[in-house]
């Protein structure tokens, strides 16, 4: 059992060291999992790249597994450090009004999210889901099919790509 754990950990480390940085950079540039696979110098299985991209999107907030407190960039909750007259520090919750265009990250970092249930749709009606994706460009279809969408609702940053995908599929 320990030997299997060690091999898995070593495999993860090797993959991340050899290609993790390149995968994260290409994912940030909007490349699909398939395009990343085609451009990598270090051979990695498509499934492993899919996992690394998904993990990166979760870590950077492109995708959230839990509903965000603020889906719209109209408000953002922050915490400010305050000191009393005796020098004791505490934190105070502050609700900030944030201005910016929908889908863009504002100067203060607020993002707008949309609920995505591609995993549920694919599980419940695979043929219907694939039919809905036929109206997408090849690049957008690769983006949707390349990610391991869970069978639950997740929240994706509302950007140009996801807006276009949802509109063409008639989802929102």
HELIX and SHEET records of a PDB file:
HELIX    1   1 UNK A    2  UNK A   15  1                                  14    
HELIX    2   2 UNK A   16  UNK A   20  3                                   5    
HELIX    3   3 UNK A   21  UNK A   28  1                                   8    
HELIX    4   4 UNK A   33  UNK A   39  1                                   7    
HELIX    5   5 UNK A   46  UNK A   60  1                                  15    
HELIX    6   6 UNK A  118  UNK A  124  1                                   7    
HELIX    7   7 UNK A  126  UNK A  133  1                                   8    
HELIX    8   8 UNK A  138  UNK A  146  1                                   9    
HELIX    9   9 UNK A  160  UNK A  169  1                                  10    
SHEET    1   A 3 UNK A  63  UNK A  64  0                                        
SHEET    2   A 3 UNK A 154  UNK A 157 -1                                        
SHEET    3   A 3 UNK A 113  UNK A 116 -1                                        
SHEET    1   B 2 UNK A  75  UNK A  83  0                                        
SHEET    2   B 2 UNK A  89  UNK A  97 -1                                        
END                                                                             
